[in-house]
């Protein structure tokens, strides 16, 4: 395996580990936010915007660097967005259970 290929593979593995770690942190954040009575969705949106903005800032500073740096920053941004997308999806799954207090047929019958 060439050195460049090995470095790319290592970077991909780090990105995968980052994604799983970030998803675990987001799960915990959602749990804590719910326990505190806060809106986890708003917390996620603010955090996501901050992280993606920071990643883009790194990319702007790295324009004079090798393409590999730009690719790594883009991978990090993609990883962050994917983790937040998964967290948002899990929140959506939880939300309907709290909102469906009355069965649709009972509401129509009334």
C-alpha positions as CSV (number, residue, x, y, z in Angstrom):
1,X,0.0,0.0,0.0
2,X,1.4,3.4,-0.9
3,X,2.0,6.0,1.7
4,X,-0.7,8.3,0.3
5,X,-3.3,5.5,0.2
6,X,-2.4,4.5,3.8
7,X,-2.8,8.1,5.0
8,X,-6.1,8.4,3.2
9,X,-7.3,5.1,4.8
10,X,-6.2,6.3,8.2
11,X,-8.1,9.6,7.7
12,X,-11.2,7.7,6.7
13,X,-11.0,5.5,9.8
14,X,-10.6,8.6,12.0
15,X,-13.6,10.2,10.3
16,X,-15.7,7.1,11.0
17,X,-14.6,7.0,14.6
18,X,-15.4,10.7,14.9
19,X,-18.9,10.1,13.5
20,X,-19.7,7.4,16.0
21,X,-18.3,9.4,18.9
22,X,-20.3,12.5,17.8
23,X,-23.5,10.5,17.5
24,X,-23.0,9.1,21.0
25,X,-22.5,12.6,22.4
26,X,-25.6,13.9,20.5
27,X,-27.7,11.1,22.0
28,X,-26.5,12.1,25.4
29,X,-27.1,15.8,24.7
30,X,-30.7,15.0,23.6
31,X,-31.3,13.0,26.7
32,X,-30.0,15.8,29.0
33,X,-31.9,18.4,27.1
34,X,-35.2,16.5,27.5
35,X,-34.5,16.0,31.2
36,X,-33.9,19.7,31.6
37,X,-37.1,20.5,29.7
38,X,-35.2,22.2,26.8
39,X,-35.8,21.8,23.1
40,X,-33.1,19.4,21.9
41,X,-33.8,20.3,18.3
42,X,-32.8,23.9,18.9
43,X,-29.7,22.9,20.8
44,X,-28.7,20.6,17.9
45,X,-29.2,23.3,15.3
46,X,-27.1,25.8,17.2
47,X,-24.3,23.2,17.8
48,X,-24.4,22.0,14.2
49,X,-24.1,25.5,12.8
50,X,-21.1,26.2,15.1
51,X,-19.3,23.0,14.1
52,X,-19.9,23.3,10.4
53,X,-18.8,27.0,10.5
54,X,-15.6,26.0,12.3
55,X,-14.9,23.3,9.7
56,X,-15.4,25.8,6.9
57,X,-13.2,28.3,8.6
58,X,-10.4,25.7,8.6
59,X,-11.0,25.1,4.9
60,X,-10.7,28.8,4.2
61,X,-7.4,28.9,6.0
62,X,-6.1,25.7,4.4
63,X,-6.6,26.9,0.8
64,X,-2.9,27.2,0.4
65,X,-2.3,23.7,1.8
66,X,-2.5,20.4,0.0
67,X,-5.7,19.1,-1.4
68,X,-5.6,16.4,1.3
69,X,-6.2,19.0,4.0
70,X,-9.2,20.3,2.1
71,X,-10.6,16.8,1.6
72,X,-10.1,16.0,5.3
73,X,-12.0,19.2,6.3
74,X,-14.8,18.4,3.9
75,X,-15.0,14.8,5.3
76,X,-15.2,16.3,8.8
77,X,-18.0,18.6,7.7
78,X,-19.9,15.7,6.0
79,X,-19.4,13.6,9.1
80,X,-20.8,16.3,11.4
81,X,-23.8,16.8,9.1
82,X,-24.5,13.1,9.0
83,X,-24.3,12.7,12.7
84,X,-26.7,15.6,13.2
85,X,-29.0,14.2,10.6
86,X,-29.1,10.9,12.5
87,X,-29.7,12.7,15.7
88,X,-32.6,14.8,14.2
89,X,-34.1,11.6,12.8
90,X,-34.0,10.0,16.2
91,X,-35.7,13.1,17.7
92,X,-38.4,12.9,15.0
93,X,-39.0,9.2,16.0
94,X,-39.4,10.2,19.6
95,X,-41.6,13.3,19.0
96,X,-44.7,11.5,17.5
97,X,-45.1,9.4,20.6
98,X,-45.5,12.6,22.7
99,X,-47.9,14.2,20.2
100,X,-50.3,11.4,19.5
101,X,-52.4,11.5,22.7
102,X,-55.7,10.9,21.0
103,X,-56.3,8.2,18.4
104,X,-57.5,9.6,15.1
105,X,-60.7,7.5,15.0
106,X,-61.6,8.7,18.5
107,X,-61.2,12.4,17.4
108,X,-63.4,11.9,14.4
109,X,-66.1,10.1,16.4
110,X,-66.2,13.0,18.9
